[in-house]
């Protein structure tokens, strides 16, 4: 699904130029669950922005589903992004005066073709166990519930891939595990999941971990037995009871 060849991202010119990515070669197949890890400033978010067609590389080639998107104009990038990619961010980015259901429906306002969004949005909220909170405002939801709304919103256009940037960074342990359990379930259903994080506990739930340092990949290893978030949640509940 993703093929990156010698991807470079440089900010500035001349002696003051900063090279955020230095010759990234990376392939992610459809249906993978990948965690990209590394310290702050290593290039994780820059790489995610290029993967998500939010930014363009300074050099190199990026093929998304066989299409070279590394040189597309902004309007073409937007079209690809809306059709193929869903985004989940640490800060949720929900509209404060808009219900959970309306937040999930929001991306379809920009769709070229009309969708049966109301029914689909309700089902997506049911899928993340928030069907009974459809008409609640974000301020009436916990942080974990708001992130589940954000995940439902990211799925409204049925993208092939989800990109998540520190999706559990603002959550407690239990709420974070609930988010990871949703990602694992979506991956089992065939959806490609790419998570950018500095949290190794989260990364160990993925099927593959890619480590970045100073804008370069330093390791790329499969996870032999990924941790199961649903099982960890069940164990946590038993301990409390």
Number of C-alpha atoms within 10 A of each C-alpha: 16 15 18 20 15 15 22 21 22 14 12 9 8 7 6 8 10 12 16 20 26 18 18 19 16 15 13 17 12 16 17 19 26 26 26 25 25 22 14 12 13 19 23 26 17 19 23 19 16 18 24 24 23 13 16 25 22 15 17 18 20 26 16 19 14 10 13 13 20 22 15 14 10 13 9 12 19 14 13 17 17 20 15 16 20 24 21 24 18 16 16 20 13 21 14 12 12 16 20 32 26 21 22 27 24 19 16 17 11 9 13 8 7 9 14 9 19 13 11 19 26 20 16 22 23 15 13 17 13 22 16 10 18 18 14 16 19 23 14 14 15 12 19 21 21 21 29 25 29 25 26 29 27 25 22 21 21 17 17 18 26 25 22 23 22 19 25 26 16 15 16 11 11 16 19 20 23 21 22 22 20 17 24 23 13 17 20 13 10 15 20 23 24 24 26 23 24 19 16 13 11 23 24 19 23 27 20 20 22 18 19 22 17 17 22 19 21 11 11 15 11 12 15 10 10 14 18 15 23 17 12 15 18 10 12 12 11 9 8 6 6
